[in-house]
Amino acid sequence: MDLPPSAAGRPALATSDLPGTIREHLLSRTDGGTEPVAGYLYDPTVAIGRATELRAALPDWARICYAVKANSFPPLVRALAPHVDGFEVASAAEATLARAAGAPAGTRPTGRAEAGLLVAAGPAKTERLLRHLVELDVTLVNVESVLELHRVHAVADRLGRRVDVALRVNPATVTVSGALTMGGAATQFGIPEAEVPDALRLAATLPRLRVVGFHVHVVGNNLDATAHAAYVAWCLEWSRRTAAAHGLDLRVVDVGGGLGVPFGGEEPFDVKEFGARLARLTPPPGCQLLLEPGRYLVTDAGWYAAEVVDVKRAYGTWFVVLRGGINHFQLPTSWQIPHRFAVLPVPDWPHPYPRPGVRDEPVTVVGELCTTEDTLARDVTVSAVRVGDLVVFPMAGSYGWEFAMPAFLSHPPATRTLIRP
């Protein structure tokens, strides 16, 4: 694992950049507490606002399925449920959570969908997982391989059910870019484009399956709305041609997620432009477009805060040591981003010994693990930071706790709190 890139020359965020409700809530937790603060705060109104904005921008033939992997905190998922059409899940636990959160069983991707879609993805679906999905009356299984077609059929046959599936396609060429690429190259995801006809012919011999469309998810965290709309247009046209060539009644084109957020200060994804360009497209009759946003909906709805437990200097570098780190919040290292933070001063110092701190210096923020890889930010200039203050990372609502490594050293897990509006 590499360290996050140096942010030399970049200052920390101002304390005032943190919303007042976040500052107040965090400071209330430092008042008289015996255990240092280390955890997440989530504001559901931010996620709901983002979902509402996306919904307003999209044409009425597009559906939003929240990607639970981005943030599976049950209270947040429940808060989002009334504002999306369903959920994209990749495990039995996520599927159970989605059903409990408000994705009722029984919906199907035929014509205009009702709320409650449950779409299953992931490259390693076992028979046990597939059985769980079918028993939950999964709306759609995005199938990743020829073997998985057989596996889904076997499970459906044993249960006496018929399952709707979409073939996940790995296109030969991908023209859209982002922070992550999952198609147009040798990856573990999907069926290579040239092999799709054979997969369709096989599926036609499996009576417990109904192929209703295609899944094409090739990029993550794309900030170019124009390029992403062109990608969606390609997915629709490719699916239309392929379905016509093989006599498939096309009901679903699932284009995955990929709508990005600007971690590095870039221009944000223009959701209105994206929606306007989609509105100019004509989907195949009776076909719905599925989008699976995760990061786009919840990134700005979360903050990770950890108390400073030490401030020290070693060979010219100032280190701010947190109660927390990549065991709670691994995103800055895994994504190689200079993730900005703010220092929230805590006035109280109830100890008889000196309170270490540093002013107007670049600092490297590290965690509590016994490895130099436990580094969250490097060379960020702070106006002041002391032991007992809080370091707060905004844009921590996606791939935070879910993407961390909590088992190493077995420190206490991050707390997770939903702020009630």
Secondary structure, DSSP 8 states (H G I E B T S, - for coil): -----B-TT-B-B-GGGS-HHHHHHHHHHHSS-SS--EEEEE-HHHHHHHHHHHHHHS-TTEEEEEEGGG---HHHHHHHGGGSSEEEE-SHHHHHHHHHHT--TT--SSSS--S-EEEE--S---HHHHHHHHHTT-SEEEE-SHHHHHHHHHHHHHHT--EEEEEEEE-S------SEE-SSSS-SSSEEGGGHHHHHHHHTT-TTEEEEEEE---EESB--HHHHHHHHHHHHHHHHHHHHHTT----EEE----B---TTS-----HHHHHHHHHT----TT-EEEE--SHHHHGGGEEEEEEEEEEEEETTEEEEEES-STTT--HHHHTT-----EEE-------SS---EEEEEEEEEE-SSSSTT-EEEEEEEEEEEETT-EEEESS-SSSSGGGS-TTGGG----EEEE---
